[in-house]
Amino acid sequence: MLLRYFYDQKLAQASYFVGCQETGEAIVVDPARDVEPYLEAAEAEGMRIIGAAETHIHADFVSGARELAERTGATLYLSDAGDPAWKYRYTGQYRHVPLHDEDLFMVGNLRFEALHTPGHTPEHIALLVTDTAGADRPMGLFSGDFVFVGDVGRPDLLEKAARVANTAEKGARQMFHSLQRFKELPDYLQLWPGHGAGSACGKALGAVPSSTVGYEKMFNWALSQTSEEAFVRELLAGQPEPPRYFAMMKRVNQEGPPVLHRLPLPEHLPFNRLASALQEKVMIVDSRRRGDFAAGHIPGTINIPHNNSFINWAGWLVDYDRPFYLIASHQNAAQVARDLAAIGLDNVAGYFDVPAVESWAENGYPVQSYDVITPPEIGDRALRGEVTFVDVRNQSEWDEGHIPGARHIMLGYLNSQVGEIPTDKPVVVVCQSGNRSAIGASILQARGILAVANLMGGMRDWKAAGLPMS
């Protein structure tokens, strides 16, 4: 058995290339939309990808299963368990095997067994794998979004993101019972989860890429719970707000994502198109670092720095139904577009390179900036009530403590709630460290609130400075 691990840092998403060296056949478990790495791995190992499997209908990225079926003729191994409303709708176009609990299938000498593990989603399955060439018992479990390192999948996404009423508690109870079955698995099994730290599919995922069933039985909080009622309460409490794009991903992956054949390369647009793009009031996303944007940017643009949080905030803030433009370096534009395609934001109308910002000013157009201040610098003015604080953190962070008198608007909702912010005083945007608040400051300026500042160091440094808390 050959196992290759692929990890997308920006999505905190893991996928797996699993091959049988005796027969040269391979399968990809939970493939990402960019299938080139799997094709390259197959070529390097002298293998053929004959299958693609998914543990569930994903909400946080566009699946590459259909792309692999198109590119390689791979058979699709997809769940047919759970709620009739949550079944794949495109599989009739391809060779596919609908999987139910305890169904078996072979890839060369590798035997896979599907375990129906509802909770995160009704149709969720995990996959046990046995290398029958040398063993009669399984080696490990591809757990998808069922069991992570240190955590389990959240059950509230259908209700919060897809707006399917009364499913969160039901999912939590299903998860409790699925975990009882997990506890019966042998301790020696390796555990290969679908996500790591930073994913919004759980609230406390560990950063270690793999674990064992035995280790999770000892140290995973969810597996220590013996009371169903207590487990349900704890699992549902404090879950982060699901990104707005999750609902779109559910629909796309259920109906079948568009086949790309190759990832998009955005068109490089000349400087003279920039003014007309702004007049059209089309969104322009500046992907530069927050400090560069704060020092000088084109009015009306918003800043989502191209870092590990880029995909998450693009999914929250960019409209799927309208074309949009990018500001990015020549070297980085293709990667930015690939990251956007990972969550189905394919409608990039083109990009302007970074020197366009300098050219904008050189041609006599206005350039904006915003102030970057620290808690000690703003503390006295804050105590005198001379500024309006807008806290863009998650609800759970806000509940743990905030600046007295601050307004709480989670960053993902800021664009739709700008009208609720008073403008009679300068506005200071706050998060935990200064990263999310930088995005927030750009949104407020783009929406016409010019007297805005970013609180660098955020609540972390506010607390360290001993300033008042509520």
Kinemage of the C-alpha trace (Angstrom):
@kinemage 1
@onewidth
@group {chain A} dominant
@subgroup {mainchain}
@vectorlist {calphas} color= white
{ca met a 1} P 0.000 0.000 0.000
{ca leu a 2} L 1.210 3.475 -0.897
{ca leu a 3} L -0.193 6.466 0.970
{ca arg a 4} L 0.447 10.085 0.006
{ca tyr a 5} L -0.867 12.983 2.107
{ca phe a 6} L -1.911 16.278 0.486
{ca tyr a 7} L -2.739 19.309 2.591
{ca asp a 8} L -4.092 22.709 1.586
{ca gln a 9} L -2.957 25.114 4.286
{ca lys a 10} L -5.453 27.820 3.336
{ca leu a 11} L -8.408 25.426 3.582
{ca ala a 12} L -6.899 23.299 6.370
{ca gln a 13} L -8.052 20.417 4.150
{ca ala a 14} L -6.448 17.005 3.774
{ca ser a 15} L -6.794 14.551 0.916
{ca tyr a 16} L -5.151 11.202 0.346
{ca phe a 17} L -3.674 9.326 -2.615
{ca val a 18} L -3.876 5.615 -1.859
{ca gly a 19} L -2.244 3.146 -4.211
{ca cys a 20} L -1.735 -0.583 -4.562
{ca gln a 21} L 1.857 -1.112 -5.635
{ca glu a 22} L 1.202 -4.665 -6.822
{ca thr a 23} L -1.412 -3.663 -9.413
{ca gly a 24} L -0.518 0.000 -10.015
{ca glu a 25} L -4.064 1.127 -9.211
{ca ala a 26} L -4.873 4.097 -7.008
{ca ile a 27} L -7.766 6.009 -5.493
{ca val a 28} L -7.975 9.564 -4.122
{ca val a 29} L -9.969 10.140 -0.945
{ca asp a 30} L -11.685 13.532 -0.559
{ca pro a 31} L -9.893 15.157 -3.526
{ca ala a 32} L -9.572 18.919 -3.775
{ca arg a 33} L -10.638 20.698 -6.948
{ca asp a 34} L -7.083 21.075 -8.201
{ca val a 35} L -6.395 17.490 -9.265
{ca glu a 36} L -2.995 18.141 -10.825
{ca pro a 37} L -1.066 17.078 -7.691
{ca tyr a 38} L -2.789 13.672 -7.751
{ca leu a 39} L -2.130 13.212 -11.452
{ca glu a 40} L 1.512 14.107 -10.914
{ca ala a 41} L 1.757 11.657 -8.004
{ca ala a 42} L 0.232 8.897 -10.121
{ca glu a 43} L 2.711 9.538 -12.919
{ca ala a 44} L 5.650 9.649 -10.526
{ca glu a 45} L 4.633 6.349 -8.930
{ca gly a 46} L 3.722 4.653 -12.210
{ca met a 47} L 0.092 4.257 -11.149
{ca arg a 48} L -3.370 4.792 -12.635
{ca ile a 49} L -6.076 6.616 -10.710
{ca ile a 50} L -9.087 4.334 -11.043
{ca gly a 51} L -11.234 5.748 -8.230
{ca ala a 52} L -12.234 8.839 -6.294
{ca ala a 53} L -14.021 8.596 -2.955
{ca glu a 54} L -15.699 11.167 -0.750
{ca thr a 55} L -16.627 10.896 2.889
{ca his a 56} L -19.548 13.339 2.485
{ca ile a 57} L -20.883 16.267 0.499
{ca his a 58} L -18.350 18.931 1.421
{ca ala a 59} L -19.320 22.420 2.547
{ca asp a 60} L -15.930 24.115 2.689
{ca phe a 61} L -14.331 23.451 -0.699
{ca val a 62} L -15.204 22.337 -4.212
{ca ser a 63} L -14.659 18.617 -4.587
{ca gly a 64} L -12.315 17.272 -7.263
{ca ala a 65} L -14.125 13.925 -7.571
{ca arg a 66} L -16.009 14.895 -10.705
{ca glu a 67} L -12.867 16.415 -12.209
{ca leu a 68} L -11.022 13.129 -11.661
{ca ala a 69} L -13.873 11.178 -13.220
{ca glu a 70} L -13.632 13.397 -16.310
{ca arg a 71} L -9.838 13.437 -16.501
{ca thr a 72} L -9.063 9.795 -15.678
{ca gly a 73} L -12.314 7.852 -16.011
{ca ala a 74} L -12.170 7.146 -12.272
{ca thr a 75} L -15.082 5.342 -10.680
{ca leu a 76} L -16.805 7.463 -8.038
{ca tyr a 77} L -17.342 5.891 -4.622
{ca leu a 78} L -19.868 8.138 -2.912
{ca ser a 79} L -22.251 7.836 0.002
{ca asp a 80} L -25.824 6.777 -0.666
{ca ala a 81} L -26.652 6.647 3.045
{ca gly a 82} L -28.624 9.066 5.155
{ca asp a 83} L -31.246 11.644 4.318
{ca pro a 84} L -32.788 11.326 0.822
{ca ala a 85} L -32.491 15.107 0.454
{ca trp a 86} L -28.709 14.905 0.675
{ca lys a 87} L -27.664 12.613 -2.127
{ca tyr a 88} L -25.421 13.311 -5.101
{ca arg a 89} L -27.309 14.391 -8.218
{ca tyr a 90} L -24.687 14.117 -10.949
{ca thr a 91} L -23.410 10.580 -10.550
{ca gly a 92} L -25.513 9.137 -13.374
{ca gln a 93} L -23.041 10.673 -15.834
{ca tyr a 94} L -20.138 8.545 -14.547
{ca arg a 95} L -19.250 5.082 -13.372
{ca his a 96} L -20.118 5.167 -9.723
{ca val a 97} L -20.676 2.895 -6.757
{ca pro a 98} L -23.238 4.111 -4.184
{ca leu a 99} L -21.988 3.219 -0.719
{ca his a 100} L -24.002 2.109 2.293
{ca asp a 101} L -22.946 0.950 5.723
{ca glu a 102} L -20.494 -1.978 5.611
{ca asp a 103} L -20.260 -1.967 1.799
{ca leu a 104} L -16.907 -3.176 0.476
{ca phe a 105} L -14.927 -2.317 -2.635
{ca met a 106} L -11.433 -3.115 -3.874
{ca val a 107} L -8.671 -1.012 -5.403
{ca gly a 108} L -6.091 -3.560 -6.425
{ca asn a 109} L -5.369 -5.530 -3.259
{ca leu a 110} L -6.712 -2.776 -1.010
{ca arg a 111} L -10.096 -3.400 0.556
{ca phe a 112} L -12.206 -0.438 1.612
{ca glu a 113} L -15.192 -0.726 3.933
{ca ala a 114} L -17.709 2.085 4.280
{ca leu a 115} L -18.958 2.908 7.770
{ca his a 116} L -22.020 5.148 7.921
{ca thr a 117} L -21.079 7.799 10.490
{ca pro a 118} L -23.832 10.442 10.511
{ca gly a 119} L -23.510 13.508 12.687
{ca his a 120} L -21.480 16.072 10.802
{ca thr a 121} L -23.829 15.413 7.890
{ca pro a 122} L -26.574 12.777 7.479
{ca glu a 123} L -24.791 10.959 4.639
{ca his a 124} L -21.279 10.962 6.121
{ca ile a 125} L -19.212 7.795 5.800
{ca ala a 126} L -15.740 6.833 7.003
{ca leu a 127} L -13.554 4.388 5.104
{ca leu a 128} L -11.619 1.522 6.666
{ca val a 129} L -8.731 0.276 4.514
{ca thr a 130} L -7.070 -3.159 4.628
{ca asp a 131} L -4.008 -4.159 2.625
{ca thr a 132} L -5.111 -7.721 1.876
{ca ala a 133} L -1.757 -8.604 0.332
{ca gly a 134} L -0.275 -8.901 3.795
{ca ala a 135} L -3.031 -8.479 6.379
{ca asp a 136} L -6.543 -9.606 7.207
{ca arg a 137} L -7.333 -6.631 9.439
{ca pro a 138} L -7.585 -2.936 8.596
{ca met a 139} L -4.650 -0.564 8.842
{ca gly a 140} L -6.474 2.712 9.245
{ca leu a 141} L -9.570 4.846 8.917
{ca phe a 142} L -10.171 7.785 6.585
{ca ser a 143} L -12.453 9.666 8.936
{ca gly a 144} L -13.333 12.699 6.833
{ca asp a 145} L -15.163 15.209 9.033
{ca phe a 146} L -16.293 12.589 11.548
{ca val a 147} L -13.360 12.398 13.983
{ca phe a 148} L -10.481 14.862 13.872
{ca val a 149} L -7.351 14.993 15.987
{ca gly a 150} L -8.754 16.221 19.290
{ca asp a 151} L -12.242 17.056 18.043
{ca val a 152} L -15.240 15.872 16.023
{ca gly a 153} L -17.170 17.386 13.127
{ca arg a 154} L -19.682 20.085 13.886
{ca pro a 155} L -23.318 19.065 13.338
{ca asp a 156} L -24.825 22.512 12.850
{ca leu a 157} L -23.717 23.383 9.309
{ca leu a 158} L -26.893 22.196 7.607
{ca glu a 159} L -28.947 24.408 9.897
{ca lys a 160} L -26.687 27.454 10.009
{ca ala a 161} L -25.197 27.423 6.509
{ca ala a 162} L -27.690 25.520 4.342
{ca arg a 163} L -30.741 26.743 6.316
{ca val a 164} L -32.159 23.252 6.865
{ca ala a 165} L -34.241 23.767 9.992
{ca asn a 166} L -34.028 21.604 13.110
{ca thr a 167} L -30.975 19.609 12.027
{ca ala a 168} L -28.274 20.762 14.467
{ca glu a 169} L -29.491 18.910 17.539
{ca lys a 170} L -30.461 15.869 15.483
{ca gly a 171} L -26.971 15.810 13.991
{ca ala a 172} L -25.376 16.141 17.431
{ca arg a 173} L -27.326 13.120 18.660
{ca gln a 174} L -26.358 11.151 15.570
{ca met a 175} L -22.737 12.082 16.219
{ca phe a 176} L -22.950 10.761 19.777
{ca his a 177} L -24.136 7.370 18.529
{ca ser a 178} L -21.601 7.287 15.693
{ca leu a 179} L -18.877 7.833 18.285
{ca gln a 180} L -20.050 4.850 20.303
{ca arg a 181} L -19.354 2.761 17.227
{ca phe a 182} L -15.965 4.448 16.815
{ca lys a 183} L -15.061 3.385 20.357
{ca glu a 184} L -15.449 -0.248 19.303
{ca leu a 185} L -12.710 0.037 16.676
{ca pro a 186} L -9.272 -1.377 17.587
{ca asp a 187} L -6.860 1.064 19.169
{ca tyr a 188} L -4.049 0.321 16.716
{ca leu a 189} L -5.918 1.781 13.720
{ca gln a 190} L -4.335 4.855 12.214
{ca leu a 191} L -6.663 7.842 11.876
{ca trp a 192} L -6.487 10.037 8.783
{ca pro a 193} L -8.884 13.007 9.144
{ca gly a 194} L -10.148 15.369 6.477
{ca his a 195} L -9.117 18.609 8.211
{ca gly a 196} L -6.578 20.121 10.553
{ca ala a 197} L -6.330 23.187 12.760
{ca gly a 198} L -7.944 26.255 11.237
{ca ser a 199} L -10.888 24.526 9.614
{ca ala a 200} L -14.378 25.851 10.359
{ca cys a 201} L -15.705 22.257 10.305
{ca gly a 202} L -14.957 21.966 14.033
{ca lys a 203} L -14.043 24.235 16.901
{ca ala a 204} L -10.885 22.723 18.417
{ca leu a 205} L -9.053 20.740 15.737
{ca gly a 206} L -5.492 19.702 16.475
{ca ala a 207} L -2.591 20.654 14.243
{ca val a 208} L -1.123 17.129 14.078
{ca pro a 209} L -1.929 15.595 10.657
{ca ser a 210} L -2.863 12.109 11.884
{ca ser a 211} L -3.534 10.114 15.015
{ca thr a 212} L -4.694 6.673 16.107
{ca val a 213} L -8.063 5.456 17.260
{ca gly a 214} L -6.557 4.566 20.641
{ca tyr a 215} L -5.048 8.001 21.168
{ca glu a 216} L -8.327 9.713 20.356
{ca lys a 217} L -10.180 7.435 22.766
{ca met a 218} L -7.846 8.646 25.509
{ca phe a 219} L -7.606 12.356 24.739
{ca asn a 220} L -10.358 13.526 22.380
{ca trp a 221} L -12.890 15.411 24.502
{ca ala a 222} L -15.842 14.050 22.546
{ca leu a 223} L -14.919 10.431 23.177
{ca ser a 224} L -14.777 10.922 26.944
{ca gln a 225} L -18.444 11.904 27.102
{ca thr a 226} L -20.818 9.264 28.440
{ca ser a 227} L -23.959 11.389 28.700
{ca glu a 228} L -25.733 12.068 25.418
{ca glu a 229} L -27.369 15.222 26.766
{ca ala a 230} L -24.092 16.683 28.043
{ca phe a 231} L -22.367 15.777 24.780
{ca val a 232} L -25.039 17.512 22.692
{ca arg a 233} L -24.813 20.674 24.789
{ca glu a 234} L -21.029 20.836 24.606
{ca leu a 235} L -20.823 20.005 20.910
{ca leu a 236} L -23.294 22.716 19.911
{ca ala a 237} L -21.886 25.372 22.243
{ca gly a 238} L -19.343 27.853 20.915
{ca gln a 239} L -19.246 26.704 17.315
{ca pro a 240} L -17.842 29.489 15.087
{ca glu a 241} L -20.019 31.199 12.524
{ca pro a 242} L -19.940 29.100 9.341
{ca pro a 243} L -18.566 31.052 6.381
{ca arg a 244} L -21.235 32.346 4.040
{ca tyr a 245} L -19.884 30.324 1.137
{ca phe a 246} L -20.545 26.987 2.869
{ca ala a 247} L -24.134 26.946 1.618
{ca met a 248} L -22.896 27.480 -1.937
{ca met a 249} L -20.364 24.651 -1.612
{ca lys a 250} L -23.029 22.227 -0.414
{ca arg a 251} L -25.159 22.946 -3.462
{ca val a 252} L -22.242 22.875 -5.901
{ca asn a 253} L -20.881 19.571 -4.618
{ca gln a 254} L -24.296 17.958 -4.505
{ca glu a 255} L -25.240 18.991 -8.037
{ca gly a 256} L -21.753 18.513 -9.460
{ca pro a 257} L -19.140 21.273 -9.788
{ca pro a 258} L -18.226 22.607 -13.230
{ca val a 259} L -15.411 20.650 -14.832
{ca leu a 260} L -12.413 22.896 -15.467
{ca his a 261} L -9.914 20.526 -17.180
{ca arg a 262} L -7.381 23.115 -16.099
{ca leu a 263} L -7.399 25.759 -13.404
{ca pro a 264} L -8.198 29.313 -14.546
{ca leu a 265} L -5.498 31.837 -15.425
{ca pro a 266} L -6.835 35.362 -14.905
{ca glu a 267} L -6.407 37.907 -17.663
{ca his a 268} L -3.920 40.689 -17.006
{ca leu a 269} L -5.801 43.933 -17.615
{ca pro a 270} L -4.272 47.272 -18.665
{ca phe a 271} L -4.270 50.186 -16.280
{ca asn a 272} L -6.817 52.120 -18.345
{ca arg a 273} L -9.485 49.520 -17.528
{ca leu a 274} L -9.256 50.286 -13.829
{ca ala a 275} L -11.259 53.512 -13.847
{ca ser a 276} L -14.088 51.937 -15.838
{ca ala a 277} L -14.173 48.940 -13.486
{ca leu a 278} L -14.628 51.295 -10.534
{ca gln a 279} L -17.359 53.211 -12.363
{ca glu a 280} L -19.182 49.928 -12.939
{ca lys a 281} L -19.105 49.436 -9.152
{ca val a 282} L -17.720 45.935 -9.613
{ca met a 283} L -15.872 44.573 -6.602
{ca ile a 284} L -12.085 44.888 -6.766
{ca val a 285} L -10.170 42.755 -4.267
{ca asp a 286} L -6.690 44.010 -3.427
{ca ser a 287} L -4.663 40.989 -2.299
{ca arg a 288} L -1.633 42.907 -1.032
{ca arg a 289} L -0.403 42.792 2.557
{ca arg a 290} L -2.432 44.796 5.029
{ca gly a 291} L 0.357 47.324 5.704
{ca asp a 292} L 0.810 48.093 2.013
{ca phe a 293} L -2.923 48.571 1.578
{ca ala a 294} L -3.227 50.775 4.671
{ca ala a 295} L -0.437 53.041 3.395
{ca gly a 296} L -2.119 53.664 0.043
{ca his a 297} L -4.919 52.099 -1.968
{ca ile a 298} L -7.424 52.853 -4.667
{ca pro a 299} L -10.735 54.143 -3.262
{ca gly a 300} L -13.536 51.596 -3.474
{ca thr a 301} L -11.290 48.527 -3.327
{ca ile a 302} L -11.302 46.082 -0.422
{ca asn a 303} L -8.276 44.346 1.033
{ca ile a 304} L -8.189 40.588 1.562
{ca pro a 305} L -4.480 39.798 2.012
{ca his a 306} L -3.341 36.656 0.249
{ca asn a 307} L -2.377 34.629 3.293
{ca asn a 308} L -3.699 31.496 4.967
{ca ser a 309} L -7.019 33.218 5.752
{ca phe a 310} L -7.555 34.471 2.210
{ca ile a 311} L -9.928 31.742 1.031
{ca asn a 312} L -12.089 31.949 4.133
{ca trp a 313} L -12.641 35.700 3.913
{ca ala a 314} L -13.039 35.707 0.145
{ca gly a 315} L -15.801 33.158 0.636
{ca trp a 316} L -17.472 35.418 3.168
{ca leu a 317} L -17.134 38.681 1.273
{ca val a 318} L -17.052 38.110 -2.502
{ca asp a 319} L -20.316 37.780 -4.420
{ca tyr a 320} L -20.648 34.476 -6.282
{ca asp a 321} L -23.195 35.926 -8.677
{ca arg a 322} L -21.154 38.801 -10.089
{ca pro a 323} L -17.753 39.091 -11.764
{ca phe a 324} L -14.995 40.764 -9.774
{ca tyr a 325} L -11.435 41.952 -10.293
{ca leu a 326} L -8.181 41.383 -8.446
{ca ile a 327} L -5.149 43.469 -7.649
{ca ala a 328} L -2.195 41.089 -7.410
{ca ser a 329} L 1.403 40.778 -8.492
{ca his a 330} L 2.176 39.059 -11.806
{ca gln a 331} L 3.924 36.315 -9.864
{ca asn a 332} L 0.986 35.683 -7.544
{ca ala a 333} L -2.105 36.266 -9.696
{ca ala a 334} L -2.388 32.666 -10.902
{ca gln a 335} L -2.134 31.302 -7.348
{ca val a 336} L -4.752 33.765 -6.106
{ca ala a 337} L -7.116 32.609 -8.856
{ca arg a 338} L -6.422 28.948 -8.015
{ca asp a 339} L -7.228 29.580 -4.371
{ca leu a 340} L -10.491 31.248 -5.337
{ca ala a 341} L -11.386 28.360 -7.637
{ca ala a 342} L -10.982 25.999 -4.674
{ca ile a 343} L -14.223 27.437 -3.296
{ca gly a 344} L -15.921 27.966 -6.649
{ca leu a 345} L -15.189 31.671 -7.117
{ca asp a 346} L -14.484 31.213 -10.817
{ca asn a 347} L -15.835 34.533 -12.078
{ca val a 348} L -12.588 36.534 -11.902
{ca ala a 349} L -12.920 39.106 -14.658
{ca gly a 350} L -9.175 39.779 -14.654
{ca tyr a 351} L -6.451 41.298 -12.545
{ca phe a 352} L -4.511 44.532 -12.310
{ca asp a 353} L -0.915 44.226 -11.252
{ca val a 354} L 0.391 45.911 -8.114
{ca pro a 355} L 2.099 48.818 -9.947
{ca ala a 356} L -1.394 49.872 -11.040
{ca val a 357} L -1.819 51.388 -7.580
{ca glu a 358} L 1.255 53.565 -8.126
{ca ser a 359} L 0.115 54.456 -11.636
{ca trp a 360} L -3.263 55.455 -10.238
{ca ala a 361} L -1.673 58.170 -8.106
{ca glu a 362} L 0.790 59.211 -10.813
{ca asn a 363} L -2.127 59.847 -13.161
{ca gly a 364} L -3.733 62.251 -10.719
{ca tyr a 365} L -6.364 59.963 -9.243
{ca pro a 366} L -7.013 60.097 -5.476
{ca val a 367} L -5.431 57.499 -3.205
{ca gln a 368} L -6.752 56.603 0.229
{ca ser a 369} L -5.051 55.370 3.375
{ca tyr a 370} L -6.139 54.572 6.893
{ca asp a 371} L -4.442 54.942 10.254
{ca val a 372} L -2.901 52.030 12.118
{ca ile a 373} L -2.869 52.611 15.876
{ca thr a 374} L -2.046 50.586 18.973
{ca pro a 375} L -4.093 50.244 22.188
{ca pro a 376} L -1.767 52.487 24.239
{ca glu a 377} L -2.030 55.180 21.540
{ca ile a 378} L -5.842 55.166 21.505
{ca gly a 379} L -6.521 54.299 25.148
{ca asp a 380} L -7.020 57.825 26.509
{ca arg a 381} L -9.279 58.851 23.612
{ca ala a 382} L -11.269 55.684 24.099
{ca leu a 383} L -11.807 56.423 27.774
{ca arg a 384} L -13.071 59.912 26.849
{ca gly a 385} L -15.550 58.401 24.359
{ca glu a 386} L -13.975 60.121 21.360
{ca val a 387} L -14.032 57.097 19.019
{ca thr a 388} L -16.459 54.380 17.957
{ca phe a 389} L -15.098 50.839 18.253
{ca val a 390} L -16.357 48.163 15.871
{ca asp a 391} L -15.375 44.674 17.009
{ca val a 392} L -15.345 42.192 14.088
{ca arg a 393} L -14.470 39.029 16.031
{ca asn a 394} L -16.619 35.917 16.354
{ca gln a 395} L -19.428 35.782 18.894
{ca ser a 396} L -17.524 33.466 21.226
{ca glu a 397} L -14.544 35.845 21.276
{ca trp a 398} L -16.814 38.811 21.978
{ca asp a 399} L -18.494 36.958 24.831
{ca glu a 400} L -15.121 36.356 26.485
{ca gly a 401} L -14.520 40.100 26.807
{ca his a 402} L -14.608 43.303 24.757
{ca ile a 403} L -14.001 47.026 24.857
{ca pro a 404} L -16.748 48.850 26.793
{ca gly a 405} L -19.214 50.524 24.437
{ca ala a 406} L -17.912 48.747 21.332
{ca arg a 407} L -20.312 47.600 18.625
{ca his a 408} L -20.089 43.950 17.655
{ca ile a 409} L -20.431 43.098 13.951
{ca met a 410} L -18.666 39.890 12.961
{ca leu a 411} L -16.452 40.559 9.934
{ca gly a 412} L -18.427 38.349 7.587
{ca tyr a 413} L -21.546 40.435 8.194
{ca leu a 414} L -19.865 43.841 8.181
{ca asn a 415} L -20.571 44.756 4.573
{ca ser a 416} L -24.330 44.302 5.028
{ca gln a 417} L -24.418 46.188 8.340
{ca val a 418} L -22.303 49.238 7.551
{ca gly a 419} L -25.389 51.434 7.834
{ca glu a 420} L -25.681 50.609 11.538
{ca ile a 421} L -22.333 52.229 12.369
{ca pro a 422} L -22.472 55.878 13.535
{ca thr a 423} L -20.074 58.199 11.730
{ca asp a 424} L -20.072 61.186 14.091
{ca lys a 425} L -16.733 59.994 15.517
{ca pro a 426} L -13.695 58.271 14.021
{ca val a 427} L -14.213 54.516 13.746
{ca val a 428} L -11.625 52.074 15.090
{ca val a 429} L -11.939 48.474 13.908
{ca val a 430} L -10.947 45.765 16.388
{ca cys a 431} L -10.219 42.040 16.233
{ca gln a 432} L -7.926 39.772 18.233
{ca ser a 433} L -4.622 40.800 16.654
{ca gly a 434} L -5.189 43.278 13.812
{ca asn a 435} L -5.585 40.972 10.806
{ca arg a 436} L -9.352 40.685 10.465
{ca ser a 437} L -9.795 44.307 11.503
{ca ala a 438} L -7.568 45.358 8.589
{ca ile a 439} L -10.052 43.736 6.210
{ca gly a 440} L -12.848 45.433 8.121
{ca ala a 441} L -11.214 48.858 7.832
{ca ser a 442} L -10.953 48.400 4.069
{ca ile a 443} L -14.638 47.507 3.832
{ca leu a 444} L -15.697 50.562 5.807
{ca gln a 445} L -13.602 52.895 3.662
{ca ala a 446} L -14.926 51.316 0.475
{ca arg a 447} L -18.445 51.931 1.789
{ca gly a 448} L -17.751 55.619 2.481
{ca ile a 449} L -16.612 55.763 6.116
{ca leu a 450} L -13.343 57.607 5.592
{ca ala a 451} L -12.291 58.358 9.185
{ca val a 452} L -11.333 54.792 10.060
{ca ala a 453} L -8.374 53.164 11.789
{ca asn a 454} L -7.185 49.629 12.448
{ca leu a 455} L -6.308 48.683 16.028
{ca met a 456} L -3.003 46.881 15.570
{ca gly a 457} L -2.488 44.222 18.209
{ca gly a 458} L -6.236 44.165 18.818
{ca met a 459} L -7.742 42.745 21.966
{ca arg a 460} L -4.541 40.824 22.681
{ca asp a 461} L -2.584 44.045 23.233
{ca trp a 462} L -5.578 45.880 24.712
{ca lys a 463} L -5.664 43.356 27.550
{ca ala a 464} L -1.877 43.419 27.902
{ca ala a 465} L -2.026 47.210 28.331
{ca gly a 466} L -4.482 46.825 31.232
{ca leu a 467} L -7.189 48.841 29.485
{ca pro a 468} L -10.862 48.472 30.542
{ca met a 469} L -12.858 45.377 29.526
{ca ser a 470} L -16.515 44.438 29.576
